[in-house]
Amino acid sequence: MTVEKNINTTIQEDALPVSAIADSGDNVLLSIQNLRVWFELRKFGFGHAGYVRAVDGVNFKLHRGEAIGIVGESGCGKSSLMRTILGLHLPTRGEVVFDGTKISEMGTQGLRWYRSQIGYVQQDPYGALPPFMTIQRILEEPLVIHGVKDKEERIRRTHKVFEEVKMTPVEDFLPKYPHMLSGGQQQRVVIARAMILEPKIIVADEPVSMLDASVRVEILKLLRGLQETHELSVIYITHDLSTVRYFSERIFVMYAGNLVEKAGVNQILKNPLHPYTHALIAATSDPDANNALSFKEVPPGEPPSLVTPPSGCRFHPRCSQFMEGVCDVEDPPDFEPEPGHQVACYLYQ
Amino acid sequence: MTTNDSLLHIEDLVLHFRTARGAVQAVDGVNFDLGYKEAVVILGESGCGKTSLAKAILRLLPRNVAKFSGKVYLNGVELMQMSDERFRQQVRWVQMSLVPQAAMNALNPVVRVGDQVAEPIMVHTGVKKNKAIEQARKMFQHVGVPEAFLSRYAFELSGGMRQRAAIAMALVTAPSLIVLDEPTSALDVLTQANIFNVLKRLKQELEISFILITHDIATSSELADRVAVMYAGQIVEESDAFSFFGEPMHPYSRKLLASVPKIRAEQEPEFIVGQPPSLLAVPPGCRFAPRCPARFDKCDQDPPVFKKNGHRVMCWLYE
């Protein structure tokens, strides 16, 4: 009972700011509208063999200065969603709208500008840094590509961004090669490279999954600090719910190409609504010796194939609260049982 | 604990490697005991020597070993004096087996999964293939893989299924000890929870001990009876899991636990300033001292192991 009381009070507290943000439409920096990214499968190179529905009907708005976490398992389409936002895939249907402009209407020059507005932090820092280039050259390259011709200016900006990611003394690091740095330092270089064009959005794809526990928090705090000082918007993609809690304002839960639940961090963690979100939270461990004494509840089965997803709600074959004739018929729309908390599940109709 | 009532007893185990830049002190004087039907977690960050420790226990050594010494008793039998050939025939995969790191990517892509799982029995006990496959089928039931998967190839299995098959392969010869090296680090949350359910069940049903080597503190608590924390080639703290997760004693263990983001409690995670020392040039004295908030004069000397409140902790604070 005490727990439930807690839940109610906190929700009322954070429900207000979240819905207040959601209402002020002019603050939206990036808007994803009914986005669908399908990849065609071909047989023998030319015969049509269906589609991989990696992203299938995703809607959300990202506000200025806001950090969101997209949480999902591997193969749920979160990387395809991210790559579409970066402009690396074309949407099959729907729109990505940046600051009021559709990226499908931007043209080559526009897209080039758009890519300077959006920084990308890769998952594996070592794989993301060219091994034969010095850190100085790695950081300068985006500036060269985006037409900063003055060498002095480029050096000034690499120094500035390197100080921001706390790689000091700067002169010691710039002439080095990536393999001479530790994993945490490599990830800082990747972040510095993403920041050097002074973007408005940073997309971070599992930025710390390759790092040790003690370094993870350091990198996430660095990203959080940059977000605050530069009023950046951050899209943080991960499969780990426990880190999102501390480093984003809202969490979107993704399953098999759909966003099944969207809400503020505390709303999701203290009052998860979608059965899949429940399962994810139940399966995440905290360090506690009592864990060894009991089994975890895990929904049966595995995520569905994105080529032939189940009809209706894609989670229904694994769901303990499956309602026959309802869940397996039509895609559930987003319901909003409490302000700022959207869930695609018929339980909340 | 004496050597008689523990399954595995390790005394002063040392494993150094020779490299072009000098000797790497990967494992440097490790002591621990593992009881019957017990699971010990070896926690450590990358490069602390935890995988080398697993390799030293199973004697899966590369060619550039500079120093390999100490005593390892399994069921009271000294293993270090044993010849390599006898070790291979009588110990490795007979009494103890390994689930290597990223095991799901280590399966042979052109051999049916069932045949791979059955192979260790054929090699070690000389039984015929039919019988071995029968045994593999039983193991598949234990780890929760449908029998139909016996005749499939690795690429037809999901990551979680492949990891289970790798565990089945380690189990199939009925060893008394399994060493798991980062069994779930590349898997999704739900799959991780599933694998840990399987391991817990195996621990209850079969009389097996586990050594779980991992850097993931939160999930390690799913299996741990005891926890040993490794830092720069040494075990700096060892204790019962309840006591460890409740009140860690070594400053490094405390910092490590504080770095874990918790999902059920509001507690801002912290990071540890600095980096672990290179195992090529280990600093004298306590190896954690340069990063330690509680550092004092005595830390310049090598700390011995102090016993306090059931913890064995290598720190001068507990003298």
Interface residues (C-beta under 8 A of the other chain):
Chain A: E73 S74 S182 G183 G184 D212 A213 S214 V215 R216 V217 E218 K221 H239 D240 L241 S242 T243 R245 Y246 L269 A279 L280 I281 A282 A283 T284 S285 D286 P287 D288 A289 N291 A292 F295 K296 V298 P299 E302
Chain B: A39 E45 S46 S158 G159 G160 D188 V189 L190 T191 Q192 A193 N194 F196 N197 K200 R201 H215 D216 I217 A218 T219 S220 S221 E222 L223 A224 D225 A241 F242 F244 F245 G246 K255 L256 L257 S259 V260 P261 K262 I263 R264 A265 E268 P269 E270 F271 I272 Q275
